[in-house]
Amino acid sequence: MRTSVLAEAARLAILLRHVPSLTVAVVYLTVEPIRTPVGLIATTLIGIWSAWRLATRWRSWTWTALDLAVVQAFVICTGTMIRSAEAAPGPSGPQSVAGLTIVSLAVETRAYVAFLGTGITYASLWYGYSYIAGLASPFSIFSVNFLWIQCVLTVVVRQLILRAATIADSALTLLNETRVAQRVAAARTRYQAEQWRLLHDTAAGTLQSIGNSGDVVDAATVAEESRRDIWQIKQLPTGREEGSVDLVERIRKTCAKFAFEIDLRGSTHLLVPHFAGYVISAATREALNNVERHAAATRVIIELEANGLTITDDGVGFTEDAQLIGSRFGIRQSIIARLRDIGGDAKVHSEPGIGTAVQMSWPLNFASDDRSTSDDDDAVFDVERLFRRLGYGIATVAITLTFVALVRIPSLRPVHAWSHIVLLAAMMACTLAGLVNIRRPVLPSWPLVVATVLISPIQSLLIPAHVILLNTNWAYGNYGWTLNVLLLRQRIETAVATLAASWVLASLVILAISPKLETLADVGYLTAGVILMQAMALYFVRLLRTAAHRAQDLNNERSRLLEEQEIRRVAQTDFARRYKTISDSITPFLQKLSDGTASARDPAVRRTARMFNDRLRRIFAELNTYEHGLTQEIRDLTEDIDTGDTRMDLCILPGIPDLESEVCRQLVLPLRIMLEACTPATYLRITAIGDRGRVLLSMYVRCTFSAKTRQAADRLHTLPGCAVTITNENEMLLRVETPW
């Protein structure tokens, strides 16, 4: 952001240098009633130069130096462009051009360059005023000395804005680091999910076959499947592999492991990244597993293209049910989720008696996990402090100008002096009120804005027409700084519109009092100098506000990512622990089956297989909503009773809305009460469904009833959202629903 701010400052500097110069030239050549030959030449030349520079807008140190040189030549001619010594303290074209040139240098360049340019311009303007006959000293003209105030204020504002941009850049750097950590965590999560998918595609099927029908399974078949499962588990990639693989060859090897006929058509050679090749072939393997287990198909066709494949079988098919497909881990995780991990997708279409088609698609160009992003917790507060400092700076200018006007009242001896003092006090009060509101808005701004806007027209009505724009009219050029303080926290469009409207009102009142060309010219000079300077201060406020919003957005996103990252870290740690525990148990079990030291006909082996299969099924059910608070509560509940004696099924469907932790605990509490009363249970099934913002939990329990069980059922009937149904002497159904 700092780079973009510097570029914006360079563009703004050109406008600040040349829009006022062009405006002064137009006013002098068309409205100014007293023109001199030197003034005409100087004004024409600077007008042509400014128009050409605005048209080209070339930026470099050379062009900045040339601009400064042209301005010096113009302000040296000040003495020939001032009407008289009496008019010298009033507005003039050279003053406006000199002031905005100083501001543009301070915006664009470093502080020492700005101060050097201010010194040169101050000397040139002093030299020009020294040629005015009858003028005691150029030092007596406040607008000449005000050049230094303009320079200091702009230098300070530039530093504040650059500091804000640096803070925003620091916040962006921290956010990018967090994004990198987030992508690493996401890669770990994908890898862990792939571990569970692989267990589902391999060991889970074997364990289910043994647990449900071990007495009819051939020992040789069990040994072969166990060896194949162990081999496939070892093939899981780490995610660090580089290079490409031939997808056609990988799918051909996958097809060779199945006994039924598979017709592979389409592409004969297709290179994809290593991990993408593994994912696509693994999803294909699971689809073929489903054909082998459920379809009773005699023939399968695989159509392979550059960005997808379709697997079609002539099996029994099934009636399509989106909820059923979404609840099947093999389809949801082992096929669809795998493809989505690499930017693709998968769809399943089936019809009873016709067969099933699985369509997989993936991008032609796979994105890397090392994608970079283009684009401190204290950053927002730092920018807010800078914002307040800018407000304090503008308020300091307003207070200084008001104080100087008050001090000069005795020497100027204006008509209605006490009225001027009252107006100055009102201006000071409005400025101080705005100063209070900078830190925290406590006073109503708009009544103060209206009061400030009215001060200039009222003061103009107190001044004689022939001196309407000389030193006695302090409000016309100064009230805009107080307005800036009061409008600091308003929308920039509203602030600029208010400033412009008030300037038009004050100018019309002055022109109505003194309808002369001299007055119109002076209004034009002041418009080119003062109002543009005040509008530029509002523009700086906008830049700081943009930096503050940018830092706020970056900080909010980083906080959200850090929260997600911490949740994911805890979930990953737990997942890794559970995977190690279960894989360390399953792999030796499969090894015994593969080498024949354990028999699938042994009741103890079958019971162990059912236990492992139940545990895997519960984990598979949790996988899609693992980080959800409700899933964690249900997981804690089932782990408390997982002794191997209770068969458990768990179905947690996607789509459950986000819930507060306390709500999750309250939902699971009735289930915990029932389980404590039903111990020991022989079978348990828990289902969680989200529908239209509501959550429905159901738990089916099979156990031996006791008085404690019936007391728990009676107690649960009294809880809101709970319904208990006793189907017979040994079975019970509990439903818990969110009350909203």
CORHU-V899216 format. One record per residue. PSI is psi in radians with two decimals (none if undefined). OMEGA is omega in whole degrees, 0 to 359 (* if undefined). D_FIRST is the distance of its C-alpha to the first C-alpha in Angstrom with 2 decimals. Layout:
PSI&OMEGA&D_FIRST ; PSI&OMEGA&D_FIRST
This chain:
-0.57&179&0.00 ; -0.72&179&3.81 ; -0.76&181&5.36 ; -0.60&178&5.11 ; -0.73&178&6.14 ; -0.70&178&8.67 ; -0.72&178&9.86 ; -0.66&178&10.38 ; -0.69&179&12.15 ; -0.71&178&14.32 ; -0.72&180&15.35 ; -0.64&182&16.13 ; -0.71&178&18.13 ; -0.75&179&20.40 ; -0.73&181&21.19 ; -0.53&180&21.93 ; -0.66&194&24.23 ; -0.43&175&26.12 ; -0.82&177&26.45 ; -0.70&180&28.40 ; -0.76&179&30.40 ; -0.68&179&31.39 ; -0.78&178&32.27 ; -0.73&180&34.40 ; -0.77&180&36.12 ; -0.78&181&37.03 ; -0.79&183&38.32 ; -0.72&184&40.34 ; -0.38&185&41.86 ; -0.51&187&42.76 ; -0.65&185&43.35 ; 2.12&183&44.06 ; -0.44&182&47.88 ; 1.83&181&48.40 ; 2.52&178&47.03 ; 2.76&179&48.00 ; -0.78&180&48.14 ; -0.73&179&45.60 ; -0.72&179&43.31 ; -0.78&181&43.68 ; -0.85&182&42.90 ; -0.75&182&39.88 ; -0.69&179&38.44 ; -0.78&182&39.13 ; -0.78&181&37.49 ; -0.54&177&34.26 ; -0.77&179&34.22 ; -0.78&180&34.66 ; -0.79&182&32.02 ; -0.70&179&29.41 ; -0.72&179&30.33 ; -0.69&180&30.01 ; -0.62&177&26.62 ; -0.54&179&25.30 ; -0.68&183&26.80 ; -0.76&181&25.39 ; 0.66&176&22.10 ; 2.47&184&22.14 ; 2.19&173&19.66 ; 2.95&178&20.71 ; -0.59&180&22.19 ; -0.80&181&25.58 ; -0.63&177&24.96 ; -0.74&178&23.51 ; -0.72&178&26.71 ; -0.72&177&28.89 ; -0.79&181&27.44 ; -0.68&179&28.21 ; -0.74&179&31.67 ; -0.73&179&32.49 ; -0.70&179&31.59 ; -0.74&179&33.84 ; -0.61&182&36.65 ; -0.81&185&36.30 ; -0.37&175&36.28 ; -0.46&180&39.21 ; 0.21&183&41.18 ; -0.73&184&40.60 ; -0.49&181&44.26 ; -0.11&185&45.47 ; -0.07&177&43.31 ; 2.36&187&44.22 ; -0.70&182&47.32 ; 3.00&178&49.02 ; -0.57&178&48.66 ; -0.53&181&48.84 ; -0.13&184&45.84 ; -0.70&180&43.72 ; -0.26&181&42.11 ; -3.07&182&41.09 ; 2.61&176&38.20 ; 2.79&180&38.05 ; -0.85&180&36.03 ; -0.65&177&35.36 ; -0.82&182&34.07 ; -0.77&180&31.51 ; -0.77&181&30.39 ; -0.78&182&30.26 ; -0.81&181&28.27 ; -0.46&175&25.47 ; -0.75&177&25.43 ; -0.79&180&24.85 ; -0.75&181&22.01 ; -0.67&177&20.36 ; -0.75&181&20.81 ; -0.52&177&19.32 ; -0.70&190&16.20 ; -0.57&192&15.81 ; 3.07&177&17.33 ; 2.89&187&17.92 ; -0.75&184&20.31 ; -0.58&177&23.41 ; -0.72&180&23.07 ; -0.76&180&22.73 ; -0.63&176&25.81 ; -0.80&178&27.70 ; -0.63&178&27.15 ; -0.73&178&28.22 ; -0.76&179&31.34 ; -0.78&182&32.27 ; -0.69&178&31.82 ; -0.76&179&33.69 ; -0.73&180&36.52 ; -0.75&181&36.73 ; -0.70&177&36.84 ; -0.72&179&39.42 ; -0.74&180&41.47 ; -0.74&179&41.44 ; -0.47&183&42.59 ; -0.27&180&45.27 ; 0.01&180&47.17 ; 2.12&182&47.77 ; 2.33&176&51.44 ; -0.09&179&52.30 ; 2.14&184&48.87 ; -0.92&181&49.52 ; 2.41&175&46.17 ; -0.41&180&42.59 ; -0.33&181&41.55 ; -0.15&182&43.11 ; 2.01&186&40.55 ; -0.65&184&37.81 ; -0.49&177&35.28 ; -0.80&179&35.48 ; -0.42&181&34.71 ; -0.26&177&31.93 ; -0.70&182&29.85 ; -0.65&177&29.13 ; -0.75&178&28.04 ; -0.75&181&25.62 ; -0.86&182&24.21 ; -0.79&181&23.92 ; -0.79&183&22.35 ; -0.66&177&19.63 ; -0.78&180&18.93 ; -0.76&180&18.68 ; -0.72&179&16.42 ; -0.74&179&14.00 ; -0.66&178&14.05 ; -0.76&182&13.61 ; -0.73&178&10.47 ; -0.64&177&8.95 ; -0.74&178&10.52 ; -0.72&178&9.14 ; -0.68&178&5.44 ; -0.71&178&7.18 ; -0.77&178&9.15 ; -0.69&178&6.84 ; -0.68&178&5.84 ; -0.71&177&9.62 ; -0.66&178&10.52 ; -0.71&178&9.08 ; -0.80&178&11.05 ; -0.67&179&13.98 ; -0.73&179&13.92 ; -0.68&176&14.10 ; -0.70&178&16.89 ; -0.66&178&18.56 ; -0.69&178&18.39 ; -0.82&178&20.08 ; -0.62&179&22.66 ; -0.71&179&23.12 ; -0.64&177&23.90 ; -0.77&179&26.27 ; -0.67&178&27.93 ; -0.66&178&28.24 ; -0.70&177&29.86 ; -0.72&179&32.26 ; -0.74&178&33.09 ; -0.70&180&33.86 ; -0.75&179&36.00 ; -0.69&177&37.86 ; -0.67&179&38.42 ; -0.57&176&39.81 ; -0.80&180&42.18 ; -0.65&178&43.61 ; -0.70&181&43.86 ; -0.71&176&45.80 ; -0.67&177&48.14 ; -0.78&184&48.71 ; -0.38&186&49.46 ; -1.43&189&51.85 ; -0.65&184&53.37 ; -0.74&180&53.20 ; -0.73&179&55.42 ; -0.77&180&57.90 ; -0.71&179&58.07 ; -0.71&180&58.60 ; -0.74&180&61.36 ; -0.78&184&63.12 ; -0.58&184&62.76 ; -0.51&185&64.07 ; 0.74&183&66.71 ; -0.47&184&67.27 ; -0.21&180&71.04 ; 0.01&181&70.84 ; 2.35&180&68.10 ; 2.35&183&69.37 ; -0.67&180&68.78 ; -0.68&179&67.92 ; -0.76&178&65.31 ; -0.76&180&63.73 ; -0.75&181&63.70 ; -0.78&179&62.12 ; -0.66&179&59.41 ; -0.74&178&58.67 ; -0.70&179&58.37 ; -0.69&179&56.06 ; -0.80&180&53.89 ; -0.72&181&53.60 ; -0.75&182&52.74 ; -0.63&178&50.02 ; -0.63&179&48.43 ; -0.30&182&48.19 ; -0.04&181&46.43 ; 2.15&181&43.27 ; 2.72&180&40.35 ; -0.25&184&37.97 ; -0.10&180&34.86 ; -0.02&181&34.36 ; 2.50&179&36.65 ; 2.99&178&35.33 ; -3.01&184&36.77 ; 2.81&176&38.51 ; 2.76&177&41.79 ; 1.92&183&44.26 ; -0.64&181&44.01 ; -0.74&181&47.44 ; -0.71&180&49.08 ; -0.73&180&47.55 ; -0.61&178&48.73 ; -0.71&178&52.12 ; -0.64&177&52.53 ; -0.76&181&51.57 ; -0.55&184&54.19 ; -0.28&182&56.84 ; -0.03&182&56.89 ; 2.59&187&58.30 ; -0.44&184&61.97 ; 2.92&184&61.70 ; 2.28&178&61.26 ; 2.15&180&57.71 ; 1.88&181&57.21 ; 2.08&184&53.92 ; 2.99&175&53.04 ; -2.40&185&50.28 ; 2.48&178&48.02 ; -0.19&180&49.79 ; 2.12&184&46.80 ; 1.93&180&43.21 ; 2.28&176&40.61 ; 2.80&176&37.92 ; 2.69&187&35.77 ; -0.90&184&37.93 ; -0.65&178&36.70 ; -0.69&178&36.74 ; -0.71&178&40.30 ; -0.81&183&41.30 ; -0.81&183&39.84 ; -0.75&180&41.55 ; -0.59&178&44.84 ; -0.72&177&44.79 ; -0.66&177&44.27 ; -0.73&179&47.08 ; -0.74&180&49.29 ; -0.67&177&48.87 ; -0.70&178&49.74 ; -0.58&174&52.83 ; -0.75&179&53.68 ; -0.67&176&53.80 ; -0.77&183&56.08 ; -0.68&186&58.32 ; -0.60&193&58.57 ; -0.43&194&58.73 ; -0.44&187&59.27 ; 0.74&183&62.71 ; 2.67&175&61.61 ; -0.31&183&63.65 ; 2.46&179&61.03 ; 2.39&178&57.25 ; 2.28&175&55.25 ; 2.02&176&51.73 ; 2.01&185&50.00 ; 2.23&177&47.08 ; 3.14&185&44.48 ; -0.55&183&41.23 ; 0.43&178&39.09 ; 2.98&175&41.65 ; 2.75&178&45.18 ; 2.23&178&47.87 ; 2.09&182&50.58 ; 2.32&177&53.70 ; 2.85&180&56.85 ; 0.60&184&60.27 ; -2.81&187&60.62 ; -0.39&180&61.56 ; -3.07&178&58.17 ; 2.89&178&57.25 ; 2.19&182&56.31 ; 2.30&178&52.57 ; 1.95&185&51.11 ; -0.68&180&47.33 ; -0.67&178&47.72 ; -0.80&179&50.11 ; -0.71&180&47.88 ; -0.43&181&44.87 ; -0.21&181&47.00 ; 2.01&183&48.24 ; -0.72&183&46.24 ; -0.70&179&47.34 ; -0.83&187&45.93 ; -0.81&186&42.89 ; -0.84&187&41.64 ; -0.32&179&43.51 ; -1.16&187&42.94 ; -0.90&183&40.31 ; -0.63&178&37.83 ; -0.81&181&38.21 ; -0.65&180&37.30 ; -0.48&177&34.31 ; -0.46&181&32.98 ; 0.32&176&32.58 ; 0.20&181&31.29 ; -2.73&180&34.79 ; 2.97&179&37.37 ; 2.56&178&41.13 ; 2.57&180&43.76 ; 2.24&177&47.40 ; 2.32&182&50.18 ; 2.72&177&53.79 ; 2.27&181&57.14 ; 2.31&179&60.31 ; -0.17&182&62.85 ; -0.78&182&60.53 ; -2.99&185&57.98 ; 2.52&176&54.28 ; 2.26&176&51.32 ; 2.08&180&48.02 ; 2.14&177&45.21 ; 2.49&178&42.23 ; 2.68&178&39.19 ; 2.79&182&36.15 ; 2.66&177&33.37 ; -0.60&179&34.25 ; 1.98&182&31.09 ; 2.34&178&30.44 ; 2.57&178&26.88 ; 2.65&175&26.34 ; -0.15&181&25.70 ; 0.47&180&23.17 ; 2.43&176&20.68 ; 2.73&180&17.10 ; 2.45&179&14.31 ; -0.86&182&11.31 ; none&*&9.19 ; 2.07&187&15.43 ; -0.53&180&17.67 ; 0.01&185&17.47 ; -0.78&183&13.75 ; -0.73&182&14.74 ; -0.60&176&17.52 ; -0.80&180&15.62 ; -0.68&177&13.34 ; -0.67&177&16.68 ; -0.73&177&18.30 ; -0.68&178&15.86 ; -0.77&179&16.53 ; -0.65&179&20.20 ; -0.70&176&20.08 ; -0.76&178&18.86 ; -0.72&178&21.76 ; -0.64&178&24.09 ; -0.79&179&23.23 ; -0.70&178&24.07 ; -0.64&178&27.12 ; -0.74&177&28.21 ; -0.81&181&28.29 ; -0.76&180&30.28 ; -0.72&180&32.66 ; -0.83&181&33.17 ; -0.68&179&34.06 ; -0.71&180&36.37 ; -0.74&179&38.03 ; -0.73&179&38.60 ; -0.67&179&40.19 ; -0.73&181&42.40 ; -0.57&185&43.55 ; -0.11&182&44.45 ; -0.82&181&46.56 ; -0.68&182&49.81 ; -0.52&181&49.49 ; -0.46&179&48.64 ; 1.03&181&51.43 ; 2.81&173&50.25 ; 2.53&182&52.55 ; 0.92&184&52.28 ; -0.71&182&50.56 ; -0.54&176&50.69 ; -0.67&176&48.96 ; -0.71&180&46.10 ; -0.70&178&45.95 ; -0.76&179&45.85 ; -0.68&177&43.00 ; -0.70&178&41.08 ; -0.69&178&41.72 ; -0.73&178&40.47 ; -0.75&180&37.25 ; -0.70&180&36.79 ; -0.75&178&37.53 ; -0.71&179&34.94 ; -0.77&180&32.29 ; -0.63&176&33.26 ; -0.74&176&33.23 ; -0.59&178&29.68 ; -0.68&177&28.86 ; -0.70&183&30.34 ; -0.26&181&28.35 ; -0.77&182&24.97 ; -0.80&179&25.37 ; 2.09&182&27.17 ; 1.96&179&28.64 ; -0.31&181&32.39 ; 2.53&178&33.86 ; 2.22&186&34.03 ; -0.74&191&31.66 ; -0.67&173&33.32 ; -0.66&177&36.75 ; -0.66&177&35.12 ; -0.81&180&33.17 ; -0.76&179&36.51 ; -0.73&180&38.26 ; -0.73&181&35.72 ; -0.63&183&35.92 ; -0.31&183&39.73 ; -0.76&183&39.95 ; -0.86&177&39.35 ; -0.68&180&41.99 ; -0.77&180&44.44 ; -0.66&179&44.09 ; -0.59&179&44.52 ; -0.32&180&47.79 ; -0.11&187&49.04 ; 2.40&176&48.58 ; 2.61&187&51.17 ; -0.60&187&50.17 ; -0.25&177&50.66 ; 0.54&188&48.02 ; -0.53&183&45.68 ; 0.44&175&42.53 ; -2.85&189&43.50 ; -0.48&183&42.64 ; -0.40&179&44.42 ; 1.29&182&41.90 ; -0.47&188&39.15 ; -0.62&187&37.81 ; -0.73&181&36.83 ; -0.21&188&33.99 ; -0.49&189&33.07 ; -0.44&180&33.10 ; -0.54&178&29.67 ; -0.68&175&28.04 ; -0.70&176&29.93 ; -0.74&179&28.91 ; -0.72&179&25.21 ; -0.76&182&25.93 ; -0.51&184&27.86 ; 0.19&188&25.39 ; -0.67&184&22.30 ; 0.15&175&22.18 ; 2.88&175&23.35 ; 2.50&185&21.53 ; -0.63&179&20.02 ; -0.75&179&22.52 ; -0.73&181&25.37 ; -0.80&181&24.51 ; -0.75&179&24.35 ; -0.71&179&27.50 ; -0.76&179&29.31 ; -0.79&181&28.52 ; -0.76&181&29.68 ; -0.73&180&32.77 ; -0.64&178&33.80 ; -0.71&178&33.50 ; -0.76&179&35.68 ; -0.85&181&38.20 ; -0.69&180&38.46 ; -0.71&180&38.82 ; -0.67&178&41.53 ; -0.77&180&43.47 ; -0.77&180&43.42 ; -0.54&177&44.53 ; -0.62&179&47.21 ; -0.69&182&48.56 ; 1.40&183&48.42 ; 1.19&181&48.50 ; 2.80&177&48.45 ; -0.65&179&46.54 ; -0.74&180&45.64 ; -0.74&179&44.02 ; -0.71&178&42.16 ; -0.76&180&40.88 ; -0.68&176&39.77 ; -0.70&178&37.92 ; -0.73&179&36.14 ; -0.75&180&35.19 ; -0.62&177&33.86 ; -0.73&180&31.90 ; -0.49&184&30.28 ; -1.11&190&29.43 ; -0.91&186&29.34 ; -0.62&178&28.15 ; -0.65&178&25.21 ; -0.76&180&24.19 ; -0.66&176&24.50 ; -0.62&179&22.64 ; -0.61&177&19.74 ; -0.69&176&19.75 ; -0.61&178&19.43 ; -0.68&176&16.47 ; -0.66&176&14.75 ; -0.72&179&15.89 ; -0.75&179&14.26 ; -0.77&179&10.76 ; -0.69&180&11.53 ; -0.68&177&13.09 ; -0.76&178&10.25 ; -0.68&180&8.19 ; -0.78&179&11.62 ; -0.68&179&12.31 ; -0.81&179&9.27 ; -0.67&179&10.35 ; -0.82&180&13.86 ; -0.77&180&13.65 ; -0.73&180&12.26 ; -0.73&179&14.91 ; -0.77&180&17.55 ; -0.69&180&17.12 ; -0.73&179&17.30 ; -0.73&179&20.34 ; -0.75&180&21.94 ; -0.69&179&21.53 ; -0.68&178&22.92 ; -0.80&178&25.81 ; -0.68&182&26.53 ; -0.70&179&26.34 ; -0.74&177&28.84 ; -0.76&181&31.13 ; -0.64&180&31.01 ; -0.79&179&31.71 ; -0.76&180&34.76 ; -0.71&180&35.90 ; -0.73&179&35.56 ; -0.78&180&37.56 ; -0.73&179&40.23 ; -0.78&180&40.30 ; -0.72&178&40.68 ; -0.79&182&43.48 ; -0.67&180&45.28 ; -0.76&180&44.94 ; -0.74&181&46.37 ; -0.84&186&49.17 ; -0.64&180&50.26 ; -0.61&177&49.79 ; -0.40&178&51.74 ; -0.69&185&54.53 ; -0.74&185&54.47 ; -0.82&175&54.35 ; -0.61&179&57.57 ; -0.78&177&59.17 ; -0.62&180&58.44 ; -0.70&178&59.67 ; -0.66&178&62.99 ; -0.63&183&63.33 ; -0.59&181&62.63 ; 0.06&173&65.19 ; 0.08&179&67.80 ; -0.19&174&68.04 ; 2.49&183&67.14 ; 2.39&178&68.68 ; -0.28&180&67.10 ; -0.20&180&70.51 ; 2.14&181&70.40 ; -0.66&179&69.73 ; -0.68&178&67.73 ; -0.74&180&65.50 ; -0.69&179&65.07 ; -0.73&177&64.20 ; -0.72&179&61.57 ; -0.75&178&60.13 ; -0.69&180&59.93 ; -0.85&178&58.20 ; -0.73&181&55.54 ; -0.72&178&55.14 ; -0.75&180&54.74 ; -0.75&179&52.03 ; -0.74&181&50.14 ; -0.66&178&50.52 ; -0.73&179&49.08 ; -0.71&178&46.05 ; -0.68&180&45.61 ; -0.57&182&45.78 ; -0.39&196&43.03 ; -0.72&185&40.64 ; -0.39&181&38.93 ; 0.61&190&38.29 ; -0.66&185&38.33 ; -0.04&180&35.44 ; 2.46&182&36.84 ; -0.62&180&38.46 ; -0.69&177&41.70 ; -0.72&180&42.02 ; -0.71&178&41.67 ; -0.75&180&44.38 ; -0.67&179&46.69 ; -0.78&178&46.12 ; -0.68&181&47.12 ; -0.81&183&50.15 ; -0.57&179&51.39 ; -0.50&180&50.85 ; -0.49&184&53.08 ; 0.13&184&56.02 ; 1.50&178&55.41 ; -0.08&182&58.61 ; -0.22&181&59.62 ; -0.31&182&62.48 ; 2.16&174&60.53 ; 2.32&185&59.35 ; 2.42&171&56.02 ; 2.46&181&54.04 ; 2.23&179&50.53 ; 1.89&178&48.78 ; 1.87&185&45.31 ; 2.52&175&44.09 ; 2.74&178&40.42 ; 0.06&178&39.27 ; 2.21&182&39.92 ; 2.79&177&37.51 ; 2.39&182&35.39 ; 2.59&174&37.62 ; 2.68&182&37.38 ; -0.71&181&38.97 ; -0.64&178&41.85 ; -0.72&178&42.61 ; -0.75&180&42.79 ; -0.70&180&45.20 ; -0.61&179&47.34 ; -0.70&184&47.59 ; -0.31&183&48.77 ; -0.80&178&51.08 ; -0.62&178&54.01 ; -0.70&180&53.84 ; -0.72&179&54.05 ; -0.77&182&56.99 ; -0.73&181&58.82 ; -0.66&178&58.29 ; -0.52&180&59.63 ; -0.24&184&62.73 ; 0.16&181&63.15 ; 2.29&1&63.13 ; 2.46&176&64.26 ; 2.51&179&62.96 ; -0.47&180&63.96 ; 2.48&182&61.28 ; 2.29&175&58.00 ; 2.16&180&55.64 ; 2.30&179&52.39 ; 2.35&177&50.43 ; 2.22&184&47.14 ; 2.39&172&46.14 ; 2.29&183&43.35 ; 2.01&175&44.34 ; 0.78&177&42.68 ; -0.11&178&40.83 ; 2.84&178&44.01 ; 2.34&177&45.00 ; 2.13&175&48.53 ; 2.36&174&49.84 ; 2.51&180&53.31 ; 2.12&176&55.32 ; 2.22&184&58.66 ; 2.37&173&60.81 ; 2.09&183&64.12 ; 3.11&174&66.06 ; 2.06&184&69.37 ; 2.63&176&69.46 ; 3.09&177&70.62 ; -0.64&179&71.04 ; -0.66&180&67.63 ; -0.80&182&66.11 ; -0.63&177&67.75 ; -0.71&178&66.70 ; -0.71&178&63.05 ; -0.75&179&63.40 ; -0.67&180&64.89 ; -0.72&182&62.11 ; -0.51&178&59.38 ; -0.47&184&61.06 ; -0.20&182&60.19 ; 2.48&181&56.45 ; 2.38&177&54.24 ; 0.04&183&53.17 ; 2.48&174&55.66 ; 2.24&182&58.58 ; 2.26&178&61.04 ; 2.14&176&63.51 ; 1.92&185&66.33 ; -0.64&173&67.47 ; -2.90&186&70.41 ; -0.25&184&71.61 ; 0.08&185&69.06 ; 2.54&182&65.96 ; 2.51&178&63.42 ; 2.19&179&60.34 ; 2.26&177&57.71 ; 2.28&178&55.07 ; 2.26&184&52.20 ; 2.48&176&49.94 ; 2.39&187&47.07 ; -0.10&182&48.66 ; none&*&45.97
